[in-house]
Structure formats: C-alpha cells, structure tokens
Amino acid sequence: MAQTELGDFPLVATIDLGSNSFHMVLARVDHGEIRILERLGEKVQLGAGLDEQGILNEEAMQRGLDCLRRFAQLINGLPAGAVRIVATNTLRVARNRDVFINRVKDVLGHRVDVISGREEARLIYLGVAHTLADDAGKRLVVDIGGGSTEFIVGERFESILRESLHIGCVSFGQQFFADGRISPARYARAYTAARLELMPIEQSIQRLGWQEAVGASGTIRAIGQCLRGGGLTDGEVTREGLQWLKRKVLKASQVDKLDLPGLKADRRPILPSGLAILEALFDALDVQCMEHSEGALREGVLYEIFGRREHEDVRERTLTALVERCHVDTEQAARVESKALSLLGKVAESWGLTDSKHADLLRWAARVHEVGMDIAHSQYHKHGAYLIEHADLPGFSRQEQLHMSLLVRGHRRNLPGEDRMTELGEEGPPLRRLCMLLRLAILYHHIRGYQEMPELEVTARAKQLTLRFPAGWLKANPLTQADFAQEARYWAKIGYTLTVR
C-alpha cells in the first residue's frame, strides 16, 4: 500500500471542468521538474445548462462529455495517481451533479473531485505563483470564471486570503444579457450586482495590500487582447482601457455586432458580463493595472499533485491546524491512527480496501475524530462530522470531506444505515468497513494510553471479523470485554458478525 512516487509516472495530467470552459494540461516530470507538453481548452458553457432549480440539462452534459471524449485520447492508460480532475462552481451547485460526474468517470476512467470556492482560489494562486517570477511582495490574483470569481492575496507560493463569490461571466450573461442585447441600463445592473457582491470582502483585501494585480482567466486575457488590438496597451488591463472598451461594447448594442480586434467569436456572448465584473472589481479594490498569467487552476492542480508526491501535502498541514484549533488530544489520536492502520493492513485484501485512498481516509478520520469535543461532549461525533463536512479545509475535495465526516459521524453509537450507504453508491461499502475499523481502534484504546494493550490476531471474511486477545486477557479486563460485546450488537444491526475471543 505504499504510495507511488510521481517520478514513476511518465506523464501527469489535470483537467478543470469549469462553468465556461474545460481545460486540460498534460505534462512530463523530467529530473524533478514539470514540463508541460499540451494545453487544451474548449468552450463548453456548462453553467448555461443550469436551470433555476439547479438542475443541469442534458444538452449541457452532452457538450461536456463530447469535449472530454476528445481529451480522453491523451490520457488513455495513465494510472489513477497521474490524473486529477477537478470541478468548480457549476458542479458545486448542480443538484444532479452525480449523474454527470458518473458519466465523466465512464468516459475518462478517473474520478472527479468537486472542490470548494476557497480551495479553487488556493489552487489558482498556486498555478499563478509557479508561472510568474518569484518576486518578493504581495500579489492580488483574480480569476473571473463562468459561475464564480476567485480573489486571492498571497506572497510567493503561499496564499494569505482566499475568497470566492458567485459572480461569473456565464451566469451574469444569462442574467443581464440573455437575449444578446446590450444597453447602458443592462450593463449598469450587471456592474451594480457585482459591486454588491464585492462589498463584504473589499475591505479585508485592501487592508492586506499588494504590489501587483494579476488576472488568471480567459475573460481577463480576452479583455487584454482587445486592448492590445485597439493599440491601448501591450495586453495588460488598465482603467483607461476598460472605459474605452466599455464605450465600444455599449455602442455595438448587440452581442453579435461585437467586432473588436483581438476578440474571438466564442468570447462575444460573455464579453459584456465579464467586462462589467472586471470594471466593478477595479473600482471596488482600487486596481490601476492588471497583468495576465497563463497559469491558473489546472496548473495549480498539477503542482499540487507534484507537492503531494514530494511529501508536501497541504492536507497534512490543514489537519494539523484543525486539531490544534479544536484542542484535540493528539496522543490519543495518534494511538487510534496507528491501531486503525494496523487493522487495515490485516483485512485490506479480504475487505477490498487496498486503494491508497482508503488508508488516507482512515488516517485522516483517526486524527480528527474528536474535533467535535471542542463544542460539546454530548453528541460530539455529530458536531465533528458537521465541522469536517462544512469547513474550508485547504487541499481537500468536497467528496473527501464528506467521506471523512461520515467516518467521524459513524465512529460511535449506531453504524451508518443502508439509506446512507445507498446514497454513496459504490463508495458506500468500503466507507462502512473503514468506519468499522476506526471504531475498533477507538475501543481498543478506550483506556487512552494508561494501560499496556496486547497484540491482536485478526481474521476477516466478507461480513465477518474475528478478534483474538491473549488467553484470559478479556476476563481480566471486563470494561474492554463489555465494549466489544456492545460493538458486536451494533454490527449485527447491519448484517455483520464481530467475534471477540
């Protein structure tokens, strides 16, 4: 179950399922350095397929799947650890996202991670930081996407502030310019809506300050290209340039009449909304000039993969910070983690838990299973599960947080029932078994390190587990005997047999 090193993979790929465009980066690791071989991008406008109830329509799904079938040829045969697919705002909010995600997995052969807005912001900054010169001083990085816009202030390779707002060029295009007509009144409404969304974060961003502003999205690049085409700048966005472009856009009065040098045809429908958002953030944050970076989310994910394989996994730092904030008994957590992983090693083959992600989930859950005690001892497993599912945990996908929270929620009292397992599909049975191992490790260390514990013999079959203590030990330790007898009754409720001898 040892983790594969990145150098073992000839190629590494990341795919970004954005609300406006899908992007893929294919790279090779050469002497410890990442060398990008291919960059692909297609306008899919997945976000345009969301209705008012948050349902993603079939037409939008097909556009996305058609694009991914073209991407698939470049990653055929790559192992799971060499490919990461992330999904952003549209799939964060789509109520039927699992339908699309499962179809994506069928096409590409790899799972999709839905990431939070702040995690998206962190990864965008990572992509920008690795693309630009490593200069001292703070940067403001902005990425205007199809359904959300991310704002990050960071220094060198570390982000300090990360925010994500529900303003995007596709969603605003549908809201304010749906029929293709452009008017001063419509533009003003889009601008005002963006300014209102920016109000809660603008002071905290301005308070931090920055030395340079960088745009990391196709929208900002497209606006810069228009300004270059008009002879106003060399591709950077300035306040004067925005006003010039705004006059041009309003004069056109129709999206299909936007004939500007440097503007691609597929960018026309979202230019007015993207321009309104960019002007609003220039005014709200007092930006004078913004450069563009080719590095963005997909490059950030690429460097994140590299960092994880080089043992610089940000998820480890995240959990360390969480347990410190929640005053977790780290010695007990370490004991539980060690025992849980020991049990996993003995049952992995029999219980189908050989994927490295199973060990990761069990390890993480063991470390944080008591975070809820910082709120209250009563029902602390429920408090902890809620915190883990809903907190911003840098480095973790939404699915990882959900699965970790399920293990924490199920580590005491009743085990997760069939309804919960059915909701999780094929992930359900492995998660339930991981939860059972976590529970056993916690019971084993119920005395919390004050007693020397014996070695166990473990035998596993499909729905059976047998634990053997040394002869006479359980009789001499009635509390542990009672704990495991109660646990066997919990297992019986879900059709499993736990035998303790």
C-alpha positions as CSV (number, residue, x, y, z in Angstrom):
1,M,0.0,0.0,0.0
2,A,3.0,2.2,-0.4
3,Q,2.3,5.5,-2.2
4,T,3.6,5.6,-5.8
5,E,6.2,8.3,-6.5
6,L,5.4,10.9,-9.1
7,G,8.6,10.0,-10.9
8,D,7.2,6.6,-11.6
9,F,4.6,8.2,-13.9
10,P,5.8,9.1,-17.5
11,L,3.0,11.6,-17.8
12,V,0.8,13.6,-15.5
13,A,-2.5,15.3,-16.4
14,T,-5.0,17.7,-14.9
15,I,-8.5,18.5,-16.2
16,D,-10.5,21.5,-15.0
17,L,-14.3,21.3,-15.5
18,G,-15.1,25.0,-15.4
19,S,-18.5,26.6,-15.8
20,N,-17.4,28.3,-19.0
21,S,-14.5,26.2,-20.4
22,F,-13.0,22.8,-19.9
23,H,-9.2,22.7,-19.8
24,M,-6.5,20.0,-19.7
25,V,-2.8,20.2,-19.1
26,L,-0.6,17.2,-19.9
27,A,3.0,17.3,-18.5
28,R,6.1,15.2,-18.1
29,V,8.2,15.0,-15.0
30,D,11.8,15.4,-16.0
31,H,14.6,15.4,-13.4
32,G,12.2,16.6,-10.7
33,E,10.8,19.4,-12.9
34,I,7.4,19.6,-14.5
35,R,7.5,20.2,-18.3
36,I,4.1,21.0,-19.9
37,L,3.6,19.1,-23.2
38,E,0.0,20.0,-24.1
39,R,-2.6,22.6,-23.1
40,L,-6.1,22.1,-24.4
41,G,-9.2,24.2,-23.8
42,E,-12.7,24.2,-25.1
43,K,-15.7,26.5,-24.5
44,V,-18.4,24.2,-23.1
45,Q,-20.5,26.7,-21.1
46,L,-21.7,24.0,-18.7
47,G,-23.1,26.7,-16.5
48,A,-25.5,27.8,-19.2
49,G,-27.2,24.4,-18.7
50,L,-28.3,25.1,-15.1
51,D,-32.0,25.9,-14.6
52,E,-33.5,27.9,-11.8
53,Q,-33.9,24.7,-9.7
54,G,-30.2,23.9,-10.0
55,I,-30.7,21.0,-12.5
56,L,-28.1,20.6,-15.2
57,N,-29.7,19.8,-18.5
58,E,-28.9,17.0,-20.9
59,E,-27.7,19.3,-23.7
60,A,-25.0,20.9,-21.5
61,M,-23.9,17.5,-20.2
62,Q,-23.5,16.3,-23.8
63,R,-21.4,19.3,-24.7
64,G,-19.1,18.5,-21.7
65,L,-18.9,14.8,-22.5
66,D,-18.2,15.4,-26.2
67,C,-15.3,17.6,-25.1
68,L,-14.0,15.1,-22.6
69,R,-14.0,12.3,-25.2
70,R,-11.5,14.4,-27.2
71,F,-9.4,14.9,-24.1
72,A,-9.6,11.2,-23.2
73,Q,-7.3,10.1,-26.0
74,L,-4.4,11.9,-24.4
75,I,-4.7,10.2,-21.0
76,N,-5.7,6.7,-22.0
77,G,-3.7,4.3,-20.0
78,L,-2.5,6.8,-17.3
79,P,-2.8,5.4,-13.8
80,A,-5.1,6.9,-11.2
81,G,-2.4,8.8,-9.4
82,A,-1.2,10.5,-12.5
83,V,-4.5,12.2,-13.4
84,R,-6.6,14.6,-11.3
85,I,-10.0,16.1,-12.5
86,V,-11.5,19.0,-10.6
87,A,-14.9,20.5,-10.9
88,T,-15.8,24.1,-9.9
89,N,-18.9,26.2,-9.5
90,T,-21.5,24.6,-11.8
91,L,-20.9,21.2,-10.3
92,R,-20.7,22.6,-6.8
93,V,-24.3,23.9,-7.2
94,A,-25.9,21.4,-9.6
95,R,-28.3,19.2,-7.7
96,N,-27.9,16.4,-10.2
97,R,-24.1,16.6,-10.4
98,D,-23.6,13.0,-9.5
99,V,-25.3,12.0,-12.8
100,F,-22.8,14.0,-14.8
101,I,-19.8,13.0,-12.6
102,N,-20.5,9.3,-13.1
103,R,-20.7,9.8,-16.8
104,V,-17.4,11.7,-16.8
105,K,-15.8,8.8,-14.9
106,D,-17.1,6.4,-17.6
107,V,-15.5,8.5,-20.3
108,L,-12.2,9.3,-18.7
109,G,-11.7,6.4,-16.3
110,H,-10.8,8.7,-13.4
111,R,-12.8,10.2,-10.6
112,V,-13.9,13.8,-10.4
113,D,-13.1,16.0,-7.3
114,V,-15.7,18.8,-6.7
115,I,-13.7,21.5,-4.9
116,S,-15.0,24.4,-2.8
117,G,-14.6,28.0,-3.9
118,R,-11.8,28.7,-1.5
119,E,-10.0,25.6,-2.5
120,E,-10.3,26.6,-6.1
121,A,-8.9,30.0,-5.1
122,R,-5.9,28.4,-3.4
123,L,-5.1,26.2,-6.4
124,I,-5.5,29.1,-8.8
125,Y,-2.9,31.1,-6.8
126,L,-0.6,28.1,-6.8
127,G,-0.8,27.9,-10.6
128,V,-0.1,31.6,-10.9
129,A,2.8,31.6,-8.4
130,H,4.6,28.8,-10.3
131,T,4.1,30.6,-13.6
132,L,5.3,34.1,-12.7
133,A,8.7,35.3,-11.4
134,D,9.3,34.6,-7.8
135,D,9.3,38.2,-6.7
136,A,9.0,39.5,-3.2
137,G,5.9,41.3,-2.2
138,K,2.2,40.5,-2.2
139,R,0.0,39.8,-5.3
140,L,-3.7,40.2,-5.8
141,V,-4.8,37.4,-8.1
142,V,-8.3,37.4,-9.7
143,D,-9.9,34.7,-11.8
144,I,-13.3,35.5,-13.4
145,G,-14.9,32.2,-14.2
146,G,-18.2,31.2,-15.8
147,G,-20.1,30.8,-12.5
148,S,-17.8,32.3,-9.8
149,T,-14.9,34.7,-9.4
150,E,-12.0,34.0,-7.1
151,F,-9.9,36.6,-5.2
152,I,-6.6,35.7,-3.6
153,V,-3.9,37.8,-1.9
154,G,-0.6,35.9,-1.5
155,E,3.1,36.2,-1.2
156,R,5.5,33.9,-3.2
157,F,3.9,30.5,-3.1
158,E,1.6,30.9,-0.1
159,S,-1.9,32.4,-0.3
160,I,-2.9,34.6,2.6
161,L,-6.5,35.4,1.8
162,R,-8.9,33.3,-0.4
163,E,-12.4,34.3,-1.4
164,S,-14.9,33.0,-3.9
165,L,-18.0,35.0,-5.0
166,H,-21.0,33.9,-7.0
167,I,-20.3,36.3,-9.9
168,G,-19.3,34.8,-13.3
169,C,-19.3,35.8,-16.9
170,V,-21.8,33.0,-17.9
171,S,-24.2,33.4,-15.1
172,F,-24.2,37.2,-15.4
173,G,-24.5,36.8,-19.2
174,Q,-27.7,34.8,-18.7
175,Q,-29.0,37.2,-16.0
176,F,-28.4,40.5,-17.7
177,F,-27.7,39.9,-21.5
178,A,-29.7,36.7,-22.2
179,D,-31.2,37.9,-25.5
180,G,-27.9,39.3,-26.7
181,R,-29.0,43.0,-26.4
182,I,-26.6,45.4,-24.7
183,S,-27.7,48.7,-23.2
184,P,-26.3,51.1,-20.7
185,A,-29.1,50.2,-18.3
186,R,-28.4,46.5,-18.5
187,Y,-24.7,47.0,-18.2
188,A,-25.2,49.2,-15.1
189,R,-27.3,46.5,-13.5
190,A,-24.6,43.9,-14.0
191,Y,-21.9,46.3,-12.7
192,T,-24.0,47.1,-9.6
193,A,-24.8,43.5,-8.9
194,A,-21.0,42.7,-9.0
195,R,-20.3,45.7,-6.7
196,L,-22.8,44.5,-4.2
197,E,-21.3,41.0,-4.1
198,L,-17.8,42.5,-3.6
199,M,-18.8,44.7,-0.7
200,P,-18.2,42.0,2.1
201,I,-14.6,41.3,1.0
202,E,-13.2,44.5,-0.4
203,Q,-12.0,46.0,2.9
204,S,-10.2,42.9,4.0
205,I,-8.4,42.7,0.6
206,Q,-7.5,46.4,0.6
207,R,-6.3,46.1,4.2
208,L,-3.7,43.4,3.2
209,G,-2.5,45.5,0.3
210,W,-0.5,44.2,-2.7
211,Q,2.3,45.2,-5.1
212,E,0.8,43.7,-8.3
213,A,-2.5,42.6,-9.6
214,V,-2.7,39.5,-11.8
215,G,-5.6,38.1,-13.8
216,A,-5.7,34.3,-14.3
217,S,-8.8,33.7,-16.5
218,G,-9.8,33.6,-20.2
219,T,-12.1,36.6,-19.6
220,I,-9.3,38.9,-18.4
221,R,-7.0,37.6,-21.2
222,A,-9.7,38.4,-23.8
223,I,-10.2,41.9,-22.5
224,G,-6.4,42.5,-22.5
225,Q,-6.3,41.2,-26.1
226,C,-9.0,43.7,-27.1
227,L,-7.0,46.5,-25.6
228,R,-3.9,45.3,-27.4
229,G,-5.8,45.1,-30.6
230,G,-7.0,48.7,-30.1
231,G,-3.5,49.9,-29.5
232,L,-4.1,50.9,-25.9
233,T,-1.8,48.5,-24.0
234,D,0.5,45.6,-24.6
235,G,-2.1,43.2,-23.2
236,E,-2.4,44.4,-19.7
237,V,-5.8,45.8,-18.4
238,T,-5.9,49.4,-17.3
239,R,-8.6,51.7,-16.0
240,E,-8.5,53.8,-19.2
241,G,-8.6,50.7,-21.3
242,L,-11.7,49.4,-19.5
243,Q,-13.5,52.7,-20.2
244,W,-12.5,52.6,-23.9
245,L,-13.7,49.0,-24.2
246,K,-16.9,49.8,-22.4
247,R,-17.8,52.5,-24.9
248,K,-17.1,50.1,-27.7
249,V,-19.3,47.4,-26.2
250,L,-22.2,49.8,-25.5
251,K,-22.0,51.2,-29.0
252,A,-22.4,47.8,-30.5
253,S,-25.8,47.3,-28.8
254,Q,-25.9,43.7,-29.8
255,V,-23.6,40.8,-28.8
256,D,-23.3,39.5,-32.4
257,K,-22.2,43.0,-33.5
258,L,-19.2,43.0,-31.2
259,D,-16.4,43.2,-33.8
260,L,-13.3,44.1,-32.0
261,P,-9.7,43.4,-32.9
262,G,-8.3,40.6,-30.8
263,L,-11.8,39.3,-29.8
264,K,-12.6,35.7,-30.7
265,A,-16.1,34.9,-31.8
266,D,-16.8,32.5,-29.0
267,R,-15.9,35.2,-26.5
268,R,-18.5,37.7,-27.7
269,P,-21.5,36.4,-25.7
270,I,-19.7,36.7,-22.4
271,L,-17.7,39.9,-23.0
272,P,-20.3,42.4,-21.7
273,S,-20.8,40.5,-18.4
274,G,-17.1,39.8,-17.9
275,L,-16.3,43.4,-18.6
276,A,-18.9,44.6,-16.0
277,I,-17.5,42.3,-13.4
278,L,-13.9,43.4,-14.1
279,E,-14.8,47.1,-14.0
280,A,-16.6,46.6,-10.7
281,L,-13.6,44.9,-9.1
282,F,-11.2,47.5,-10.4
283,D,-13.4,50.2,-8.7
284,A,-14.0,48.2,-5.5
285,L,-10.4,47.2,-5.0
286,D,-8.8,50.4,-6.5
287,V,-6.9,48.4,-9.1
288,Q,-5.0,50.6,-11.6
289,C,-3.4,47.9,-13.8
290,M,-3.7,44.1,-14.1
291,E,-1.3,41.8,-15.9
292,H,-2.3,38.4,-17.2
293,S,-0.9,35.0,-16.2
294,E,-1.2,31.8,-18.2
295,G,-1.0,29.8,-15.0
296,A,-4.4,29.1,-13.4
297,L,-6.4,26.3,-11.8
298,R,-5.2,23.4,-13.9
299,E,-1.5,24.4,-13.4
300,G,-2.2,24.7,-9.7
301,V,-3.6,21.2,-9.6
302,L,-0.6,20.0,-11.5
303,Y,1.8,21.4,-8.9
304,E,-0.4,20.2,-6.1
305,I,0.0,16.6,-7.4
306,F,3.7,17.2,-7.5
307,G,3.7,18.6,-4.0
308,R,1.8,15.6,-2.6
309,R,4.2,13.1,-4.1
310,E,7.1,15.0,-2.7
311,H,5.6,14.7,0.8
312,E,4.5,18.4,0.9
313,D,0.8,17.5,1.1
314,V,-1.1,20.6,2.2
315,R,-3.8,18.3,3.6
316,E,-1.5,17.3,6.4
317,R,-0.9,21.0,7.3
318,T,-4.7,21.5,7.2
319,L,-5.5,18.7,9.6
320,T,-2.6,19.7,12.0
321,A,-4.1,23.2,12.2
322,L,-7.6,21.9,12.7
323,V,-6.7,19.6,15.6
324,E,-4.7,22.4,17.2
325,R,-7.7,24.8,16.9
326,C,-10.1,22.2,18.4
327,H,-7.7,21.2,21.2
328,V,-7.7,17.5,20.2
329,D,-5.8,15.0,22.4
330,T,-3.1,14.4,19.8
331,E,-1.6,11.5,21.7
332,Q,-4.9,9.6,21.7
333,A,-5.5,10.4,18.1
334,A,-2.0,9.0,17.2
335,R,-2.7,5.8,19.1
336,V,-6.1,5.4,17.3
337,E,-4.5,6.2,13.9
338,S,-1.7,3.6,14.5
339,K,-4.1,0.9,15.5
340,A,-6.6,1.6,12.7
341,L,-3.9,1.4,10.1
342,S,-2.6,-1.8,11.7
343,L,-6.1,-3.4,11.4
344,L,-6.4,-2.1,7.9
345,G,-3.2,-3.9,6.9
346,K,-4.6,-7.2,8.2
347,V,-8.0,-7.0,6.5
348,A,-7.3,-5.0,3.4
349,E,-7.3,-7.9,0.9
350,S,-10.3,-9.7,2.4
351,W,-12.4,-6.5,2.6
352,G,-11.4,-4.8,-0.6
353,L,-9.6,-1.9,1.0
354,T,-6.3,-1.9,-0.9
355,D,-6.6,1.5,-2.6
356,S,-4.2,4.1,-1.1
357,K,-7.2,6.4,-0.6
358,H,-8.7,4.0,1.9
359,A,-5.6,4.3,4.1
360,D,-5.6,8.1,3.7
361,L,-9.3,8.4,4.8
362,L,-8.8,6.1,7.8
363,R,-5.7,8.0,8.8
364,W,-7.4,11.4,8.5
365,A,-10.5,10.3,10.3
366,A,-8.5,8.9,13.2
367,R,-6.7,12.2,13.6
368,V,-9.9,14.3,13.7
369,H,-12.5,12.0,15.2
370,E,-12.6,14.0,18.4
371,V,-12.7,17.6,17.0
372,G,-16.4,17.9,18.0
373,M,-15.5,17.7,21.7
374,D,-14.4,21.4,21.4
375,I,-18.1,22.2,21.0
376,A,-19.6,19.8,23.5
377,H,-19.0,16.3,24.7
378,S,-22.6,15.3,24.2
379,Q,-23.1,14.2,20.6
380,Y,-19.5,15.3,19.8
381,H,-19.4,12.8,16.9
382,K,-22.2,14.8,15.2
383,H,-20.6,18.1,15.9
384,G,-17.3,16.9,14.5
385,A,-18.9,15.5,11.4
386,Y,-20.6,18.8,10.7
387,L,-17.4,20.8,11.1
388,I,-15.5,18.5,8.8
389,E,-18.1,18.4,6.1
390,H,-18.7,22.2,6.0
391,A,-15.4,23.8,7.0
392,D,-13.0,25.2,4.4
393,L,-10.2,22.6,4.5
394,P,-7.4,23.5,2.1
395,G,-6.3,20.6,-0.1
396,F,-9.4,18.5,0.4
397,S,-12.1,17.9,-2.2
398,R,-15.8,18.1,-1.3
399,Q,-16.0,14.3,-1.6
400,E,-13.0,13.8,0.7
401,Q,-14.5,16.0,3.3
402,L,-17.9,14.2,3.0
403,H,-16.3,10.8,3.3
404,M,-14.2,11.9,6.3
405,S,-17.2,13.4,8.0
406,L,-19.1,10.1,7.5
407,L,-16.4,8.2,9.3
408,V,-16.3,10.7,12.2
409,R,-20.2,10.7,12.4
410,G,-20.2,6.9,12.5
411,H,-17.3,6.3,14.9
412,R,-19.7,5.8,17.9
413,R,-23.3,4.7,18.6
414,N,-25.0,3.2,15.6
415,L,-23.2,2.5,12.3
416,P,-24.3,4.2,9.1
417,G,-27.5,2.6,7.8
418,E,-28.4,1.3,4.4
419,D,-30.0,4.5,3.2
420,R,-26.8,6.4,3.8
421,M,-24.8,3.7,2.0
422,T,-27.1,3.7,-1.0
423,E,-26.7,7.5,-1.4
424,L,-22.9,6.9,-1.7
425,G,-23.2,4.3,-4.4
426,E,-20.1,2.2,-4.9
427,E,-18.2,4.2,-2.3
428,G,-20.6,3.1,0.4
429,P,-19.4,-0.4,1.3
430,P,-15.7,0.5,1.6
431,L,-16.6,3.5,3.7
432,R,-18.7,1.5,6.1
433,R,-15.8,-1.0,6.5
434,L,-13.4,1.8,7.2
435,C,-15.8,3.2,9.8
436,M,-15.9,-0.3,11.5
437,L,-12.1,-0.4,11.6
438,L,-12.0,3.1,13.1
439,R,-14.5,2.1,15.8
440,L,-12.4,-1.0,16.7
441,A,-9.3,1.1,17.1
442,I,-11.1,3.6,19.3
443,L,-12.5,0.8,21.5
444,Y,-9.1,-0.8,21.7
445,H,-7.6,2.4,23.1
446,H,-10.7,3.3,25.3
447,I,-8.3,3.4,28.3
448,R,-6.4,6.2,26.5
449,G,-2.9,5.0,26.9
450,Y,-3.0,4.3,30.6
451,Q,-2.8,0.5,30.1
452,E,-0.5,-1.6,28.1
453,M,-2.6,-3.2,25.3
454,P,-1.9,-6.7,23.9
455,E,-1.4,-7.7,20.3
456,L,-4.5,-8.9,18.4
457,E,-5.0,-11.7,15.9
458,V,-7.4,-10.6,13.2
459,T,-9.3,-12.7,10.7
460,A,-11.7,-11.2,8.1
461,R,-14.2,-12.6,5.7
462,A,-16.9,-11.0,3.6
463,K,-19.2,-9.8,6.5
464,Q,-17.3,-11.3,9.4
465,L,-14.4,-10.2,11.6
466,T,-12.8,-12.2,14.4
467,L,-10.5,-10.6,17.0
468,R,-8.4,-12.8,19.3
469,F,-7.0,-11.5,22.5
470,P,-4.4,-13.4,24.6
471,A,-5.9,-16.2,26.7
472,G,-7.6,-14.8,29.8
473,W,-6.9,-11.1,29.0
474,L,-10.6,-10.2,28.3
475,K,-11.8,-11.8,31.5
476,A,-9.2,-9.8,33.4
477,N,-10.4,-6.6,31.7
478,P,-14.2,-6.5,31.8
479,L,-14.5,-2.9,30.6
480,T,-12.9,-3.8,27.2
481,Q,-14.9,-7.0,27.1
482,A,-18.2,-5.1,27.6
483,D,-17.1,-2.5,25.0
484,F,-16.6,-5.2,22.3
485,A,-19.7,-7.1,23.3
486,Q,-21.8,-3.9,22.7
487,E,-19.9,-3.3,19.4
488,A,-20.9,-6.8,18.2
489,R,-24.5,-5.8,18.7
490,Y,-24.1,-2.7,16.6
491,W,-22.5,-4.7,13.9
492,A,-25.3,-7.3,13.9
493,K,-27.9,-4.5,13.1
494,I,-26.2,-4.0,9.7
495,G,-25.7,-7.7,9.0
496,Y,-22.0,-8.1,10.1
497,T,-20.7,-10.6,12.6
498,L,-18.0,-9.4,15.1
499,T,-16.5,-12.3,17.2
500,V,-14.2,-11.4,20.0
501,R,-12.3,-14.1,21.8
